């Protein structure tokens, strides 16, 4: 999908940077672009553990891999999406990122095959000591600021539901590690799962495979929409590209917000509308139970079906959906608890991701490990009492890049304020007594399995702003842009302070 990258940075000998960015995917590339525009004097490098840029969009190679939200919001605010398809293939998204790093001169700042293992903040020197593995060679870099754009899931280990494959003699695949040479023409395929990945894979394999069955334990709410945004394409023909993009982006952000709030406020009406649309598409092949999830829409992320592709494949008899629980894996298929049998030559376990915090980096302050599960989010960007560090965890109910953009812009404003104040440390200060007064909230009020499985590692979330990770982009953007950076909580200093043993005060770290 992406080109080979042999260069590892403009100056490999440089070992200290104003900003070290972890990850050369959407979040990391976005941060670099914001830095170049808003803090052009700052030195930076992007550390990427893989050999290519793109993150998710280079890692995943399964059939049909695409965006599950529109590219006018998954694209950056500073770089218009120019393609006619708003729901884009992975290769097209990767080309978009490649063009950004080349046109903005970011590529020479990316150091590939650099896996960050540890990051320890040295309070006395106000800098991060970062330990990196470069193909087995340990190195150390330092940075004044650390920006984690490493995504939210484990790149190395997908979720393992613990299937006992028993006597099955066919091929078993996970979408995260898709083989390039897989030949599935004329074969029977069962895709286990009902999330976005399964909904993408099933119609994409249906043209070549003998039959593709999506085996779901419980149904998922699905909605269909065209892959091309007619309004966006019309605006691009009659207006300057930047203007057309801004208008389309605004339209889609507002529509996302409206649809999410409608699902919250009038779930029964939304349910009926979703089912009615699918019934219209499938006709006599429609089965209401197959498409009726046991939760309200947006209690989990809705599954997008672009251009009705899944429903077209079902209507043509090339794909179907079966609801049931697995009893056993037999020699040539799957036996369900109700006794029915699904023949299979290939089984795809699209059973979800495994979340990871801070890219699985061992983060410490003066040698003391940081347990993020004991820290509060601050404005969805930083963490309580963790200095000179920011992170991106995108929206569950909207496009990831919306948060990546506002967080990157916010960090640039912090860096400018630090220069203005002649401070080398900035951190959201939360005393023990203040923390005791915070009312905790569910950090992710979503019932999705990958979210529920990972709550024990997630940072804390308060009911009251700013100590939370919001799921409301429009409100977040207004607050992040309008509220002063020096709000009395974010502390600018030359001396980092941490709590003393009496849990009521702080002490300076020399």
N, C-alpha and C positions, 0 to 999 in steps of 0.2 A: 504493500500500500504506500509506504513512504520511501524516500530515497535513502541510500546508505550515507552515513555521516562518519567521516574519518577524522575531522578536526575536533580537537578537544578544548579549544579556547584560544583566544588571541595571544595570550601570554601564559603558558603553562607554569611558568616559574612564580607567578603571582600567588601569594598564599594568604593575604588578608584582603577582605572586602568590606565595604560599607554594608552591603546587603548580600546574604547568601540565600538563594531561592532553591528549595528542594522540590524537584519535579519539573519536567519539561512537557507537561500537558497543558490543558486549557488554563488552569490556575497559575502555573509558573510562567507561561508565556505572557499571560495577561499582566502579571505583576511587573515583568521586565518592560513591557510596552508602556505601562503607566509611569514607571521610574524614568524611562527615557524622555517622556513628555513633561513630567512635572518635577523631577529631581535629576536633571541631566548631569549634574556634577558628581553624582554618587557612583562609586564603583560597584559592580555586581558580577555574580556568576550564577548560572543555573546548574545544579547538580542532578544528573539523571542516571538512575541505576541501570537503565536499559541502553541498548546501542542506538536507539532511534528516538526521536521526539514523538509527541502525540498522545502519550499516556493511554487512556482508554481506547482511543481511536486507532492506535497502532497495535495494542495488545490483542484486542478481540478480532478474530478472523472468521467467525462462524458465518454461515450463509445469511445474507440479507442484513448484516449488522448496519444499524442506522440510528439516527437520533430518535428519542422518544418524546421530544418536544420540538417546537418550531425553531428554525435556525435564526430567525430575527430576534429571538431572545436568548438562544443558546450561543449565538454569535456575540462578539464583543461590542460594547457601545461605541468604540472608537474605530471599528472596521466593518463597513457595510457588508452584508451578505448579498452576493450578486447572482447566485445561481437561481434558476427558475423553480427548483424544488425546495420548498420550505422544510419538508421532512427529508433529510439528506442521508445518503449512504455514507458509511464510515470513511471510504476512500476520498469522498468529496470534502468531508470535514477535515481530514488530514491535509489535503491540498490547501485548504483555507489557512490552516496553521502554518504550513510550510511557507506560504507566500508572506505571511506576517513576519516570520523570523528572518526571511531574506530581505524583504523590503525595508525593514527597520534595523537591519544590522545586528540582530539578536543572536544569530546562529554561532558566530565566533565566541560568544560568551557561555555557550553550553558545553559542559564537560560530561561526556557520555561515559558509561560504565563506571560511574562514581556512585556507589551505594553508601548512603550515610548510615553509620552504625550508632554513633553516640554524639551528643551535643551537650556540653557542660558549660554553664555560664560562670565566668570568672568575675566576681563582683569587684574585686580590687582593680582589674584592668578594664572592666565594662565591655567584655567581649565574649563571644561564644568560641569555645574550643571544639572543633568539629572533627570527629574521627571518621575516615572514609575507607572503604574497601574498593580498590581499583584492580579488579581481576586477581585478587589474592594478595595484592600489595597494600599494606596499611599506610595511609597518609593522614596528615593533619592540616586543616585550614582553620583560619580564624575569621570572625565576622563581628561587626558591631550590631547587626540585626539579623535575625533568622526568620525567614518566611516559609512556612510549610504549605506548599501547593501539591502535596503528594496524594491527594484524593482521599477517599473514605473507606476503601476496601483493601483487603490483603491481596497484593499482586501475586504472591507466591503460593497461597493455599486457599482454594475456594471452599465454600461450605460443604461439609461431608455429612449427608443425612444418615450415614451408617447402613446403607443398603447391603444386605447379604446376597451377593449375586449368585450364589449357589451353583446350579448346573448350567447357567446360561453360557452358550458357546459363541455368541456373536461378539460384536465390537461395542464397547462402552466408552462414551466420550463425555467430557465436560466442556461447555462452551468456552470457558476461560483458556483452555488448551486445545484448540481445534487444529487437527493435522491438515497441512496444506494439500496433501495428496489423497484425501479421502474420496473414494469412489462409492457413491450411494445410488447410482443409476439402477433402477429396477429393483431396489431393495425395500424391504419393509422397515419403517422407522417408527419408533415410539419415543416421543419427547416427554419426559416426566417434568411437570411444572406447569404453572399457569400465569407466570409473570411476563414482563416485557420481553425477556429473552426468548421464552417459548413461543410467544405470540409472533415474534419476528421469524424464528427459525422454521416453524411449521409451513407457512405458505411459500417460503423461499426454497425449501427442499421438495415441495410437492410436485413441481414440474418434472423432475428427473426420477424421483423415487416411485416405487410401485404404489405405495400408500404411506401417508404420514398420519400418525395418531398422536394427539396431545392428551396425555393422561394427567388429569387434575384431581387432587384430593378434594379441593373445594373450588367452586367457580370464582372468577374474577370479573369485576366490572370492566367492560370494554366500551370504547367509543370509536367511531369511524370518522375520518375526515380526509379531504383530498391532500395528496402530497404536495401539490402546487397551490400557492396562495394567489388567487386571481387578482385580488386587490393589490397585493404587493407587486406583482408583475406589471399591472397596469400603471401604478404610481411610478415605477422605475422607468417606464417608457416615456412618461410625460413630465417628470420632474428630475432635477439633479439627483444623483445617486444618494448623496448624504441626506438630502431632505426626504426622499422616498423611504429610506431606511429608518429614519427617526420616526416618521409617521406610522410606518408598519409596526415598528417596535412598540410604540406607545399603544397602538390598537391591540396588539396581542397581549401586552402586559395587562391592560385593562380587562380584556376578555378572560384571561386566566384568573384574574382576581374575582371577576364576576361569577365565573363558573364554580370556583372553589367555594365562595360564600353561598351561592345558591345550593350547592350540595350540602352545606352545613345547615342552612336555614330551612330548606324544603327537600329533604332527602327522598321522600316518597315520590314527589313529582319528578325528580331527576332520575330515580330508578325506572319509572314508567317510560320516560322519554328514551333512556338508553335501550331498554328492552324493545320498545316499539320500533326503533330504528333498525335493530338487528333482525327483528321479525320481518320487516319490509324487505331486507336484503336476502334472507334465507328462504322465505316462503314456507313451503311445506316441510322443509328440512329444519325448521326452527323448533327447538325444545326449550321451553322457558326455564326449566330447572337447571339446564346446562349453563345458562347465562345469568343466573340470579345468585349473586354472592351473599353470604350470610352476615354481611356487615354493610354499613352505609357507604355510598360513593365517597371517595377521598378519605375514608378511614385507612385505606391503603391507596397507593398511587394508581390512578386509572391506566389501563393498558390501551395504548393507541394502535389503531388498525388503519394505516394509510391506504387510501384508494380501495378500501374494502377487501384487501388482498386475502386475508384469512377466510372471510365469508365467501368470496368467489371460489377459492379452492375447495371449500366444503360443499358448495352448491354443485360443483363439477364432479364431486365424488373423489377428489384427490386427497382430501384431508378430512379428519373428523375429530371430535372431542369426546372423550370418555371420562366420566366422573366415577372415581372408585378408589379403594385402598388396596395396596399391594399385599398379597398373601405370600407369594414366593416367585423367585426367578427360576424358570424352568429352562430346559435345553434350548428351545427355540422361541422363547417369549416370556410373557409375564402373566401369572395367574392372579386374579383379583379375589378379594374376600367373598364376593358374591358368586364365585365359581366361574365367571367368564374368563376367557383367555384372549390375550392380545399377542398375535404372532409378531416376531421382531428379528431382524438381522442386525440392526443397529439400535442401541438405546442411548439416548442423549439425556444426561442428568442436568436439566436446567433448573436446579433446585435452589439457586440463590447464591449470594456472595457472603463472604465473611468480613465483617468490618474490622478496621484497624485504626487506632488513634495515633496521630503524629507520625504516620508512615512507619510504625514499629520502631522508631528511633528511641534509644535510651536517653531521655532528657533529664538533666540534673542541673542544680544550682549549687555552686561551690561543693560539688561532689555528692550532694544529697539528692537522691532520685525524686523526680517530680511525678506524683500520681495524679494524672489529669482527672480521674474520677473524684478526687477530693477538691478540685478547683472549680470555681464558677466561671461560666462564659462571661465575657465582657463585650457587649455590643456584637455578639456573634463573630468576633474577630480576634480577641485576645483572652487571656485567662487571669483570674485573680492572683496577684502577687507573683506573676511570672514576667520578668523584665525582657524587653527588646525581642519579643516573639509574637508573631501573628500567624493565623491559620485560615484556611478556607474549608468550610463544610457547607455545601450548597443547599438550596431549598428542596424540600421534598414535594412541595406542591407547585413548583415552578422550575424554570431552567436554572441549572447549576451556575452558569456564568453571570447571572444577575447578582449573586452574592460575591462572586470573584471580582467583579468590577467595582462594587462599592467598597469592599474590603481593601483592594489595592489602592484605590483613591484615598481612603482613610489613612492607610499607613504612610502614604506620601505626605499627607498633611501633618502626621505625627513627626516624621523626619524633619520637615521644615520647622516645626515648632521647637524641636530639640536644638536645631542650629540657632534659632532665634534666642532661645533661653541659655545657649551654651551648656546644654545638658547632654550627657552621654548615656543616660539611662531613662527609660520611660516604662512605667508599669501601672496597671490598675490596682490601686491599693485598697485592700479590704481587711479591716481589723477583725479580730475574733469576735469582739462584741457586736460589730456591725453584721458579721456573718450570722450570728445567732438570731438576729432580728429578721433575716431574710426568710420568706416563705418559699419553699421549694415547689417547683412545677415539673410536670413530665416533660423532659427535654424533647421527646418526640412522641406526640400523641397520635401515633400511627400503629396499626395492628400488624403490619408486615412482619414476616418471620425474621428477616435479617435485622430489623430494628429491635424487635423484642429480644432476640438472642444476644444482643450486644449492649443492652442497657447498663450492665454492670461495669463496663469500661468507659462509659460516656461521662464527660464533664457534667457538673451540676448546672441546673437551670432554675432561676428564681422567677417568681410570678412578676416581679417588678423590673422594669427596664432601669439601668442598662445591664443588669446581671443575668442576661438570658440570650438564647439563640432563638430569635423570632422566626416565624414562618409567614411573614407578611411583608413582601418586598417593598410595596409602595410606601408603607409607613417607615420601614428601615431606611430607605433611601433618603427620605425627608429628614429623618433624625440624624443620620450620618453626615449629611451635607450641611445642615443648618445649625446643629448643636455645636457649641465651641469645643475644640479639641481639649483645651485645658478646662475641663468641667469640674475640677475640684476632686475628682476621683483618679483620673489619669495623672500620675505624679511624675514630674520632670525634675531630675536631680543628678548629682554626681556621686551620690552615695546610696547604694541600694540598702533598703531596710527590710528586715524579716521579723517575724514574731518571736518574742522571748518566751520563756517557759511558763510565764504566768498567764499567757494567752490573752492578755489585755493590752499589751503595748508592743512596740517595735524596737529593734536595736539596729544600729548602723553596722554594716559589714565593711571592715577596713580593706 
